[in-house]
Amino acid sequence: MPDDAHPLSIAEMPVQRPASPATAAEARGRFFNTGNGFNVQLPAVPDRIFTDEPMRALDPATPTGLIACDISGELACAFPATTPLVLAHYARIRSGESLETDFNASGVIAYAITGSGGTRCSGEDIAWKAGDLFVLPGGAHATHTAGDSDAVLWIVTNEPQLAFENLRAPASGKAPTDVVHYRGGEIMRQIDLLYDVGRGENIAGSALIFSAQRQEATRNILPTLTAAMNSLPGGAVQRPHRHNSVAVSLIIKGERCFSVIDGKRKDWAQWATTITPPVAVHSHHNGGNEMALFLIIQDGGIYYHARAMGFEFAEQPDA
Ligand SMILES: [Fe+2]
């Protein structure tokens, strides 16, 4: 019988240790091989829709605070995570109250779902209202204050990316972004422009991609994260495709809309956060008459940098 001492294959070998370490540093060595330590399999990123978290965030009874879309247990991550590199939260801020945030991230992307208010960060003040998007430097303390009515924000960071490497957020002034504010009216003007100009079928959709002065050369919003306001006219289908980046999306508007992910239908719900797993074939479908809008955050920058985005149009498999 094969056992640890007499395995049939290197795949069955237990972890190996040095035979006669002379120092503590030598004793810390461990050895695996192509059979048991290569092509490591971790729990897959699930095709998930978070609806309880937005329901709680939009409930007037919920106090000021953050609600994370955290499935770290399912992902076998030792830190809060929506996907291995991305963490999405909802923040409810009661009228006249403030929420202090100090994310251990390189940058913070926030979208105002309801209400209006202001954010103070890095010595700058911005006044936002529902429909606005803003970016804050990671490692900078921020104070978010709601105005005359309660406000709800959707806040996405790369906290899991830093936690994975046990890194700390950049020192003051060293983050890869400044404070950047995109007003809702300007976002819609830019989307209208995309439709005025039009596109060919070889372009993956009509999404507005957010960038900023400091990240203009990368065409991203942050080195790792990308942010896009995707749109889908009534009756339209976004052509099936796949990419190696994960997508964490906020459904802003989309009656009778759904996605098909690896052949499986996933119905949308307003203000839900959805996960489109990496590599999965996905298409988005608008069965209604109104333009659908969904804000997509991806860990795309890391794949662009690694030259490994793996984008391709693809056919949906049978469910
Ligand atoms: Fe996609």
Boltz pocket constraint, residues with backbone or C-beta under 6 A from the ligand:
constraints:
  - pocket:
      binder: B
      contacts: [[A, 241], [A, 242], [A, 243], [A, 247], [A, 282]]
      max_distance: 6.0
